[in-house]
Amino acid sequence: MDEKEIREFLFEKDENFREAALLHKEYEKMLDGLKKKSCLSNEEELKEKELKKKKLTLKDKMHWMISEYKKSLLD
């Protein structure tokens, strides 16, 4: 199984992975909306930084879950 196949499998079978992936996508859409603005207010800049941190945390979580699944295949 390659990483793409594992992602698809976990998205279908693992509720925690699916929830993380959907939230990651939602944060991406919110960031895209902020990027379209020519000038951000202080509040929007803070929101952008917060969204980037949350998105990165979710990406790390999904990567960890994929790694754990790969390990389980080797056991």
C-alpha positions in Angstrom: 0.0 0.0 0.0 1.3 3.4 -0.9 0.6 6.5 1.2 -2.3 7.7 -1.0 -4.0 4.3 -0.6 -3.4 4.4 3.2 -4.9 7.9 3.4 -8.0 6.7 1.5 -8.3 3.6 3.6 -8.0 5.5 6.9 -10.4 8.2 5.6 -13.0 5.5 5.0 -12.3 3.3 8.1 -11.0 5.6 10.9 -13.3 8.2 12.3 -10.5 10.2 13.9 -8.5 10.3 10.7 -11.6 11.4 8.7 -12.4 14.1 11.2 -8.9 15.4 11.1 -8.8 15.4 7.3 -12.2 17.2 7.1 -11.1 19.8 9.6 -7.8 20.3 7.7 -9.7 20.9 4.5 -12.1 23.3 6.3 -9.1 25.3 7.7 -7.6 25.4 4.2 -10.8 26.9 2.8 -10.8 29.5 5.5 -7.2 30.4 4.9 -7.9 30.7 1.1 -10.7 33.2 1.9 -8.2 35.3 4.0 -5.6 35.1 1.3 -8.0 36.6 -1.2 -8.2 39.8 0.8 -5.8 42.5 -0.2 -5.4 43.8 3.4 -6.0 41.9 6.6 -7.1 43.5 9.9 -5.1 42.7 13.0 -7.9 40.3 14.0 -7.7 38.6 10.6 -3.9 38.3 10.8 -4.3 36.7 14.2 -7.0 34.3 12.8 -4.7 33.4 9.9 -1.8 32.5 12.2 -4.2 30.5 14.4 -5.6 28.6 11.4 -2.1 27.8 10.1 -1.1 26.4 13.4 -4.2 24.3 13.7 -3.9 23.1 10.1 -0.3 22.1 10.7 -1.2 20.2 13.9 -3.8 18.3 12.0 -1.4 17.5 9.2 1.1 16.2 11.8 -1.6 14.1 13.5 -2.6 12.5 10.1 1.0 11.8 9.3 1.5 10.1 12.6 -1.7 8.0 12.1 -0.4 7.0 8.6 3.0 6.1 10.1 1.3 4.0 12.9 -0.8 2.2 10.3 2.3 1.4 8.2 4.0 0.0 11.3 1.0 -2.2 12.0 1.3 -3.7 8.5 4.8 -4.7 9.3 4.0 -6.4 12.6 
